[in-house]
């Protein structure tokens, strides 16, 4: 046998030398849930190890992450029902606790990368990502709301704006709104291929943001479709996106790979709450070794072509492997 692939697997040094895919803490983004108030750290029951944080305690959590080398964070607000309305006006209100928190985080940790969430659902009394009229999601009337939200977030100091709404044309609208407001250097991480997935449950528990009626299948992508992701990518690139995101990640590795092979922008992949919760639950049952399965899961997303991975395991990975 002239070729024996096992020769290159014989020792740890050899395996490390020929390793094709490498994961570092710089490839990770840590999602964090924010609530208004003080001294709040409440675990999300369906996503063990993750919490709703008030800003005073969240600053300490971010500091601990920064000490581990983890510098990238995406922030999601859990908004009281009394502040929600049909047009999500609280999303750009100057007293919005989410915007105030971003200012405080960037003041304390200017070197961190802070990513926002742009969608109506955290602020909408209907719980949808777009404006609802007579049971329909009205695409074009949603765009000005998203534009106001994005500008308010850029003003608060977010480094990247994260449109997660999946409305048609929103990347171009937001890009123009940011440029006109003077935020030409604020980037856009587009949720380019966001699927109508069953794996978002714990996230919706954390934010109390499930739709009050209907579902999101008219604007989020059909899980059966792969080629459609390339259509979305082409549109978002033309409209000015700086990153393209696939969500979920583990169950859509083929889509991640397809975007990596067919586009040149950085690819982000969201290792969503349900995917993480499944792994935790299996480990708690003793069916999986968490310390082996968790890094393997993240490595598989990276191997598929993701440049950055949004994962609730980011801090755990950084603590063990960075």
NORWOTA-V248811 format. One record per backbone hydrogen bond with DSSP energy under -0.5 kcal/mol. CO is the residue of the C=O (numbers start at 1). NH is the residue of the N-H. If there is no record, write none. Layout:
((CO & NH) (CO & NH))
This chain:
((2 & 4) (4 & 7) (5 & 8) (6 & 9) (7 & 10) (11 & 15) (12 & 16) (13 & 17) (14 & 18) (16 & 19) (24 & 27) (25 & 28) (27 & 309) (29 & 31) (29 & 311) (30 & 74) (32 & 76) (33 & 53) (34 & 78) (35 & 55) (39 & 41) (40 & 54) (41 & 43) (42 & 52) (43 & 45) (44 & 47) (47 & 50) (50 & 44) (51 & 33) (51 & 53) (52 & 42) (53 & 35) (54 & 57) (54 & 58) (55 & 59) (56 & 60) (57 & 61) (58 & 62) (59 & 63) (60 & 64) (61 & 65) (62 & 66) (63 & 67) (64 & 68) (65 & 68) (65 & 70) (66 & 69) (69 & 71) (71 & 73) (71 & 113) (72 & 30) (73 & 115) (74 & 32) (76 & 34) (77 & 79) (78 & 36) (80 & 83) (81 & 84) (85 & 88) (85 & 125) (88 & 91) (89 & 92) (90 & 93) (93 & 96) (96 & 100) (97 & 101) (98 & 102) (99 & 103) (100 & 104) (101 & 105) (102 & 106) (103 & 107) (104 & 108) (105 & 109) (109 & 112) (112 & 114) (113 & 73) (113 & 115) (114 & 159) (114 & 160) (115 & 75) (117 & 119) (118 & 164) (118 & 165) (120 & 123) (120 & 124) (123 & 85) (124 & 127) (126 & 212) (126 & 213) (129 & 120) (131 & 138) (133 & 136) (136 & 133) (136 & 138) (137 & 139) (138 & 131) (138 & 142) (139 & 142) (139 & 143) (140 & 144) (142 & 145) (142 & 146) (143 & 147) (144 & 148) (145 & 149) (146 & 150) (147 & 151) (148 & 152) (149 & 153) (150 & 154) (151 & 155) (152 & 156) (153 & 157) (153 & 158) (154 & 157) (159 & 187) (160 & 116) (161 & 163) (161 & 189) (162 & 118) (162 & 164) (163 & 191) (167 & 170) (169 & 173) (170 & 174) (171 & 175) (172 & 176) (173 & 177) (174 & 178) (175 & 179) (176 & 180) (177 & 181) (178 & 183) (179 & 182) (182 & 184) (183 & 186) (185 & 187) (187 & 161) (188 & 190) (188 & 242) (188 & 243) (190 & 192) (190 & 245) (192 & 194) (193 & 195) (193 & 247) (194 & 221) (195 & 197) (198 & 201) (199 & 274) (200 & 204) (201 & 205) (202 & 206) (203 & 207) (204 & 208) (204 & 209) (216 & 219) (216 & 220) (221 & 196) (222 & 225) (226 & 229) (226 & 230) (227 & 230) (227 & 231) (228 & 232) (229 & 233) (230 & 234) (231 & 235) (232 & 236) (233 & 237) (234 & 238) (235 & 239) (236 & 240) (236 & 241) (237 & 240) (242 & 266) (243 & 190) (244 & 268) (245 & 193) (246 & 270) (247 & 195) (249 & 252) (250 & 253) (252 & 256) (253 & 257) (254 & 258) (255 & 259) (256 & 260) (257 & 261) (258 & 262) (259 & 263) (266 & 244) (266 & 268) (267 & 307) (267 & 308) (268 & 246) (269 & 271) (269 & 310) (270 & 248) (270 & 249) (270 & 272) (271 & 312) (272 & 276) (273 & 277) (274 & 278) (275 & 279) (276 & 280) (277 & 281) (278 & 282) (279 & 283) (280 & 284) (281 & 285) (282 & 287) (282 & 288) (283 & 286) (288 & 290) (289 & 292) (289 & 293) (290 & 294) (292 & 296) (293 & 297) (294 & 298) (295 & 299) (296 & 300) (297 & 301) (298 & 302) (299 & 303) (300 & 304) (301 & 305) (301 & 306) (302 & 305) (308 & 269) (309 & 29) (309 & 311) (310 & 271) (311 & 314) (313 & 317) (314 & 318) (315 & 319) (316 & 320) (317 & 321) (317 & 322) (318 & 322))
